[in-house]
Amino acid sequence: MHSELIKLEKTFQPSILKKINDPWLEQRQIELYIKRDDLLHPVISGNKWRKLKYSLDHALSLGSDTLISMGGAYSNHLHALAYVGKVLGLKTIGLIRGEQPLVLSTTLNDIKRWNMELRFVSRTDYRLLRQYKNYDTLPGLKSGEYWLPEGGATNLALQGVAELITEIGIPYDSFCVPCGTGATLAGVAEVASESVSVLGFAALKNASFLTADVDALLSQSRNNWQINLDYHFGGFGKINAELSAFIEEFELKSAIPLEPIYTGKMIYGIYDLIKKNYFKPGQRIIALHTGGLQGKKNKTWT
Ligand SMILES: *Cc1c(COP(=O)(O)O)cnc(C)c1O
């Protein structure tokens, strides 16, 4: 790996495994652990570092001087990319979904401050950008420019995500992951044991397309994973009072902060599935905290 990336990673905090002490879980004989990737770095947190790491290494090995990617106005991916670009001395360009708003979101203000060039693209053009999956496939790419698809979802992303599985030193029955593009889930499924059930929680409505996307990312077909589509709460970024109350209660009892877009919906889903006897008594579940807490600074998400 490039020396600048090794140097940067040395400044990271460890992602610990934290057991949730909750009498409600004990009654049902379920053990729940949280893999705290949110602790890795205050900005390049969670799965965004895992997914970016080997793409950044690839970009540096090619001598690229500019990273281009796409995302919404609250994108954790662009937020991490802008910051890491600044640290590595690389130029960054963000293709932002939709019209330029009159007032920038806190996320966009941050990434502008870190010198990412913002280019607003129509929702139609944004959708078309999703077809460019490889680092050199964006039309009009100039020499020195390295393209990262939405969410950094590349084959190289899986390699970085896989490392978090090797950090886990205890046996477990289920591994839960929130899903946007499904790249994090794919990275986990690729290396998790066949006997572990890897369970994704879709943050978007109508996300049945995720299964094909995950399959396309996997280097070989795996039977150890599935994606639950029931806990999107009306769609990406949609929140209701029940979800907010659940998150508040969980944060109080666990002292682990959640955000409502991904991790809050996943933990809600896990508790609801436990209630519905989806997990057998005696099972141990590990849920991945994918970070994303920067988004909490925005007043709205959608
Ligand atoms: C981006 C993000 C996800 C989604 O990850 P994918 O690899 O795109 O599925 C999940 N959780 C958080 C907090 C994120 O920022």
The ligand as a MOL file (V3000), in Angstrom:
LIG
                    3D

  0  0  0     0  0            999 V3000
M  V30 BEGIN CTAB
M  V30 COUNTS 15 15 0 0 0
M  V30 BEGIN ATOM
M  V30 1 C -22.7680 4.7550 2.6300 0
M  V30 2 C -23.2990 4.1680 3.8680 0
M  V30 3 C -23.8970 2.8950 3.8790 0
M  V30 4 C -24.1520 2.1160 2.6230 0
M  V30 5 O -23.0490 1.3600 2.2210 0
M  V30 6 P -23.0890 0.5630 0.8470 0
M  V30 7 O -21.7490 -0.0660 0.7620 0
M  V30 8 O -23.2840 1.5920 -0.2420 0
M  V30 9 O -24.2000 -0.3860 0.8830 0
M  V30 10 C -24.3020 2.3760 5.0870 0
M  V30 11 N -24.1620 3.0800 6.2290 0
M  V30 12 C -23.6270 4.3120 6.2590 0
M  V30 13 C -23.5490 5.0320 7.5410 0
M  V30 14 C -23.1710 4.8890 5.0800 0
M  V30 15 O -22.6530 6.1200 5.1020 0
M  V30 END ATOM
M  V30 BEGIN BOND
M  V30 1 1 1 2
M  V30 2 1 2 3
M  V30 3 2 2 14
M  V30 4 1 3 4
M  V30 5 2 3 10
M  V30 6 1 4 5
M  V30 7 1 5 6
M  V30 8 2 6 7
M  V30 9 1 6 8
M  V30 10 1 6 9
M  V30 11 1 10 11
M  V30 12 2 11 12
M  V30 13 1 12 13
M  V30 14 1 12 14
M  V30 15 1 14 15
M  V30 END BOND
M  V30 END CTAB
M  END
